[in-house]
Amino acid sequence: MLNQSLQQKMQQRLSPLQIQIMKLIEIPAVQLEQRIKEELEQNPVLEEVESDKRADDDEEVDIQDHDNDDPRDTSIEEYLKLEQETPAYKLQTNNYSPDDQRDEVPYSEGASFLEHLEEQIGLQNMTEDEELIAHYIIGNIDEDGYLRREVDQMADDISFATNKDVDSKDVQRVLEIVQRFDPLGVGARDLRESLLLQLRGRNLQDPINNLAYRVIDECFEEFTKKHYEKILKKLRIEEEDDLKDAMEEILRLNPKPGSTYSGSIVKTAQAIIPDFIVEYENERLSFRLNSRNEPQLRLSQTYTDMLEEYMRNKQNQTNEQKEAVTFVRQKLDAAKWFIDAIKQRRNTLHLVMQAIMDYQGEYFIDGDEKKLKPMILKDIAEITGLDASTISRVTNSKYVQTPFGIYSLKYFFSEKMQSTDGDDVSSREVKKILQESIDAEDKRQPIADEKLAEILQEKGYNIARRTVAKYREQLGIPVARLRKEL
C-alpha cells in the first residue's frame, strides 16, 4: 500500500561564492595568475586595472582591508536586489560546479614525446600497412615510454578498425622496429624489457656492458632485491668489482625513457614561485603575500553603464534587450563573485600564514629544525577559527620563502611525540636523526629498523620499531635489504 507524506529536511548547499573561494584557496600563486587570465577571457564584465597607482608587487594584506572595493559596486548591488524575478537556472554557469576539475597551468614545451616517435616512422622502410600498425602502437605508448597493451589485443583492434586481417606476428614485427626508435627503451612492456632494449643499443662486446645485459636478462629478480651473492654465484662472476661496474652501468639507464620528452619533465624544471615571503628584520618577524603577477580586477564601466541605463528605461525594453541584460547580469554575478573570492582568498591565506608564523616563530628566526614545534592542522584551525579542511586547502601546494630557503607549507606540520625526558618533540626532528643515521651506515651492512629504533632511543627519542618503519617509508628510504651495496 502506497502512502504519501510530507517531510522537511535541512540541507546545506554551498553558494557559488563559497565554491569559488574553495577553488581559489587551493591553488598556488603560480596557478592563480593563469586562473585570473582565464576568467578575464571568459567574462567581458571583468577588467584588469591598468593604473600607475596599483599596489606594490608584494603587498601585505590587511584582513579588514576593503579599500580596493570599486565605488560603482553600489549601484550594481541595487540593481541586483531589484531583479530577483529572474529564475535561478538562468543565472547558473559551469564556473560553479563543485565537480569541476582543476586544470593545471599549461607549460610551453617543444615537440611532444609521441610526436617525436611519430616523426621517426617516416625514416623507416615500411609498407603502408606497417606504418598503420606503427602509428597504432605509438598511440598506445604512455608518457613514460611503456606499451601497456598486449600484441594480440592490438592486432584484434587494428583488424576491426581497418577491416583488414592483421596478425599478431605482424604487430610484433613492427613493434620490434618501434623499439629501436629514439629514445632507447621505448615500447617495452615492463622495466626489464626496457633496460634490455637500452643495453642492446650499447656495444655488447664490451665485457662490462655484456655483464650488465646478463644481469638483467638472467638475474632480474635478484637484481631488484639486491641479492648480489646470488648473482655472483649464478653468473659465475669471479671478480666482485666486475659486478659493481656492471651495476653502475645499469643504474645509468633510464627507467622511464619517455620522461626525456614528456611534458612532465618540463614542469619539473620550472622554478618554484613562493606564495608567501617571510622576513626577519630588526628583531621582528613579518611576512607578505606574493602577488607580484596577480592582476587587480574591477567591473567594466561599459557594462555597468548598460545596466544603469536599463534601470532608468526598464519599461521600454525589447525582448532582445531584456535577453542581453539577462546575459550581462549573469556575467556580472560571476564577476562580483570572482572578485570577492579573490579578496577572501587573500584574507584566508593571510590569516593562516600569520598563525603558522606565530606558532613556529622560533624556527622562522634562524631556521633551526630543532626549534620546529609539533603542529597539526587542528592546531592552526583552532587559532584561526577556520575548519581543518580549509587549513588543508590553504597549505596544499603552497610555498613560503624564508631567509634560509623556500619550503612547502606542509613542511611545518608534523606529529607530536615525546622524548625520554618527557618533552614534546616534532616527528620531523626524529626523521632528520633517522635520515642522518641511515646516511652514515655501512652500505655493505645496512641497519635494520629494530637497530635504528635502538639508536634513536639512545639519542633520547622514545620510538618503536614500527614507527621507525613508518618514518623511513615517509622519507622514501627502502628497507635495509634493498639499501645494500657492494
N, C-alpha and C positions, 0 to 999 in steps of 0.2 A: 504494500500500500504506500503510495507516494504522499508525502507531507510537504507543505510549503511553510517556511518560517523566515522571519526577518532576523538578521544578525548584524550587530555592529562590530566592526573590527578596526582597531587603530593600527595604522601602518605608516612608518616613517619613510618619506621619499626625499631624496636629495634634490635640491633646486639646481637649475643649470649653473648658477654661480658657484654653488658648493662643488659641483663636478669639475668645473673649470679650475677652481682653486686646487683641488686634489691633484689634478693632472699636472698643473704648473709647478706645484710644490715638489713633485717627484723628480722633475727633470733638472739636470745641472745647467750651469751658466752657458756652457758651450752649445747646448741644445736650445736654450731659451731664445737666443738670438734668431736661430732658424725658425723656431715656432712663431715668433712675432712677425717675421718676414712673411711667413705663410698666411697669417691672419690678415696682414696688410694687403696681400694679393687677393684674398678671398672676399674681403669686406670693404667696399668703397667708402663706407661711413668712417672708417678708421684712417687717420692721417699720422704721419711721423712729424714731430715738431722739428722744424728747421730754423732754430733760433740761436743766436750767439749767446743767449742767456741760459742755455741748457746747463744743467747741473754738472759738476765736475765728474770726471770719468768714474772715480771710485767713491761715490757719495755715500756717507754713512746715513742709514735710515733711522729716522725717529719714528717709533711705533705710533705716536699720536699725530704724526705729521700728515696734514691733508692740504698743504699749501699748493700742491700741484693740481688740485681739482679745477676743472675747466669751468669758468663762470657761466658758460652757455648751458651747462647741465640743468640749471634750474628750470628754464622754460621747457626743456625736453621732459623733465620729470612731470611737470604739469600736464603736458600732452599725453604722456603715458597713462596718467591717472584718469584722464577723460575718455580714453579709448578702450575701456575694459570690455566692450561688447564684442570685440574680435575673438572668435573661437581660439582656444589654446592650441589646437592642432595646426593652425596656420602660422603659429609663431615658432614651431619646433624646427630645429635643423639638426643635421647629423653631427654638428660640432659637440653635442652634449650627451651623446650616448655613452653610458658607463662601460659599454663593452668595446669601445674603440681601442684599437691597439696603438701603442706609441711608436711612431716611426723614428728610426734612428737618423741622426744627422747624416746626409749624404756626403761622402768624401770623394774628391776628384781622384781619378786613377786612370792609368793607361789601358791598354787592351786587356780584356778580362782573360782569366785562365782558359775558359772554354774557347774563346775566340783565338787564343794562341794555339790551341790544339787544332781547331778547325782550319787555320791557315796552313798547317803542315800537311793536310790531306792532299792539297794541290801539288805538293812536291813529290808525291809518291806515284809510282807507275801502276795505277789501279784502273780496273774496269769501272763502268758506270754503276754496276751492281755492288761492287766492292766499296765504292765511295759512299753509296747509300747506307751500307752496313756500318761504315766507319763513322758517318755522321750520327747514326743511331747510338752507337757505342759511346761516343763522346757525350751525347746528350744524357747518358746515364752515369757519367762520372761526377762525383761530388766535389765540393770545393777543396777537399784535402787531397784529391787526386785518385781516389779509390773508386773502383767499379763495384757497385752494390747490387748487381743483378746477375743471375746465372745465365750462362751462354744459351742453354736450352730455352729459357724464358724469352730471351731477346730474339732468338730465331723464330719462335712462335709469333711474337708480336710483329716482327717485320713481315712475316708471311701474311698475316692477317691484314696489316695496313696496306701492303702493296699488291696483294693478290698474286704473289709470286711464291714459288717453292724455295724457301731459304732453309738450308740445312744447318744444324748446329756446327758442323765441321767448317762450313763457310764462315760463320761468325767467329769461330776460334781462330781461323787462319788470319782474318782481318784484325782481330784483337791482338795477335802477336805482332802485327805491323804497328798498330797504335802504341803498343807497349815499348816500342823503340823510339817514340816521339820524345821531344824535349818538353818537360824535364824528365830525366830518367826515373823510373819507378812509378810512372803514371799508368793507370789502367789495371793496377793489381787488385786482387780480390781481398787481400789481407796484408798485414805488416810483413810477414815472412816473404811473400812473393814480391813485395815492393823492394825490400832490401836485396833480394837476389837479382832483381832486374837492374838495380843500381850497380851492384858488384859485377854483373856481366858486362857492363859498359867500361869496366876497367881492364887493365892488362892482367889476365889471369895467369900469365906465365910468370909473373912476379910471385915469389913464394908467400909473401905476406898477404897479398890480395887473394891468392888461391886458398890460403888457410882461412881467411875471413869468409870466403864463399862456402867452404866446407863446414865451418861452424854454424852458419845459418841454415845450410842445406841439410846437414845431418844431425845437428845438435841444437835445434832451435829452442826446444823446451828447456834444455839445460841452460842455454844462453839466457833465457828470460828469467830463470830462477837463480842465476849466478852460481850454478854448480860447476865451478871451474875444475875441480878434481875429476869429475865425471867426464868432462870434455877432454881433459888431458889424456885420460885413460882410453876413451872411446876412439879418439883420433890418433892415438899413439904418438903424442907430441912429447918429444924428449926435453926440449928447452922451454921452460915456463915463460921466458922473455918473448919467445915467438908468439905464444898465445896472447901475451899482453899487447904486443904490437898489432896483432890481428884485431883485438878488441878495440884498440884505438881507431883503427880504420873503420870498423863497423859504427862506432859512435860518431864518426864524421858524416855518416849517411843521414838523409832527411826522412824522418818517419812520416812526414806529411808533404810529399812532393808538390802538391798543388798550392801550398801556402806561399810559394815563391811568387805566384801570380795572383792569388785570390785577393779580394778587396780587404779581407781581414788584416793582411799584413800592412796595408796602408793605414788602416785605423790605428793599429798598434803603434805606428811610428809617430802619430800625432802627439804634440806636446800637451801636457795636462794643463787645463786652464782652471785656476782655483776659483771657488765661489766666494771665499772669504779671505781676507788678508788681516792677520794678527800682527800687531806691533807692540814692542816694549820700549818705551822712551821715558826718560826722567822718572824712572821707577813707577811707571804707570802702564798697565795693560789696556790696550784698546783694539778694536777691530772695525773693519768696514766691509760692506758687500762689494763684490767686484761687478760693477755694472758698466764696465768700460765700453762694451759693444752693444749695450741694450738700448734700443731706440725709445724715446719718450713719445707717448701717444696722446692723441686728442680726437674729439669728434669733428667730422668735416663740417665747415661753415656752410658749404653749399647745400648739404643735406639737411642741416638744422634749419636753414632759412626756408627750405622747401616745406618742412613740417609746420613752421610758424605761419607760412602763407596759407597752408591748408586749414590751420586753426582759425584764421581770420575769414576764410571763404568756404567754410565747411559745407554750407548748403548748396553751393553751386558746382560741386564736383561731378564730373562724368564718371561712368563705371571704370573706364581705363585709368583715370586719375586716382580713383579710390584703390584700384589694384596696385598702382605704382606706390601709393602711400603705404599700403599694407606691406609691400616688399621692403620699403625703406624702414618702416617701423620694426620689421623683423631684424634687419641688419643693424638697426640702432640698438635694439635689445642686446644683440650679440656683441656689439662694440662696447657697450657700457659694462656688460658682464665681464668681458675680457679685460678692460682697463681696471675694473675693480679687483679682478682676480690677480692681476699683476701686482697691484698695491698690496693686497693681502698676502701674496706670496712673499714679498719683501719683508713685511712686518713679521710674518711667521718665522722666516729664516733668521731674521734679526733676533727675535725672542729666543729661539732655540740655541743659536750660536752664543748668545750672551750667557745663557745658563751653562752651556758646556765650558765656556771660558772661565766663568766664575768657579765652577766645580773643579776644574783641572788647572786652576790658576798657578800653582807652584810649578807645574810642568811647563806651562807656556812661557815662564820666565827664563829658564835655562835649558829646556829640552831634556832634562834628566829623566830617563824612563822609569827609574825607581820612584819618582815622585808622582807617577800616574796612579790615581786612585781607582779602586774598583768602581765601575759605573755601568749601569744597565739602562735600557730605555725607560723603565718605570721611574728611575731617579729623576731624569730630565722632565718626564711627563708631570711628576708631582710639583716640580719647581715652576714650570710654565703654566700648569693648568690645562695643558693640551692632552689629547688622547695618545697612548703609546703608539698607536698605528700612525698617527700624524708625525710623531718623532721619527719613526722608522722611515716614512716617506721623505722627510727633510734630510735625513742623513744618508739616504740612498744615492750613491754615485756622486756625492759632493766631496769637494776637496778644500782644504784650508792651507794657505801659505803662511808659514811661520818664519821667524828669523833663522831657524835651523833646518828648514826643508818644507816640502809640500807633502801633506798627509791626507789620506781619506778620513772623513769624519768617523767612519766605523772603527778606525784605529783607536779612538779614545774610549771605546766601550769594551769592557772586559768583566769577567765574572769575579766574584769575591771568594777568597779562600783565606784560611788562617795559617800563620807561621807557627812554629813550635813554641814561640813566645806568647801566642795568643793574639798577635797583631793581625789586622786585616791587610792582606796584600792582593795586588792585582794578578790575575791569571797571565797577563801579558808579561809581567816581571818573571813569572815562573817559566813561561815559554822561552824567554830570552836566555835564561840559565840552561834550559833544556837544549836549545839550539847550540849554545856555546859548548856544552858537554859533548854533543854529537860531532860538532866540527873538529873537536880536539881528539877524538877517538882514533885508535889504530884501525885503519880500514881493513886490515887483514883479519882482525878480530873485533868486529863492531860490538857495541854494548847493547845487551838485551834490555827490554823495557823494565824488567824487575830490578836489574842492576842500576838503571837510570833513576828509578824511584829511590833506591838507597842513596845514590849520590845527592839527589835533591834533599832528602831528609837530613843528610849530614850537613847540608848548607842551611838548614833551618826551615825548609819548606815541607809541611806535613801533607804529603801527597801519596796516593795509592798507585799501584801499577796500572790499573785500568784507566786512571786519569792521565797518567803519562802517555798511554797508548792513544787516548783521545786527543791530547795536545799535539802529539807527534803527527797524527793524521791531519790535524788542522794546519800544521806547518808544512804539510806536503812532503814529509820525510817518510820513506819506506821503512819496513821492519828491518831488523839487524841483518837478517839473511840476505836481503836484497841490497844492502849497503856494502857488502863485502867486495873487496877489490884485491887484485893480485899484487 
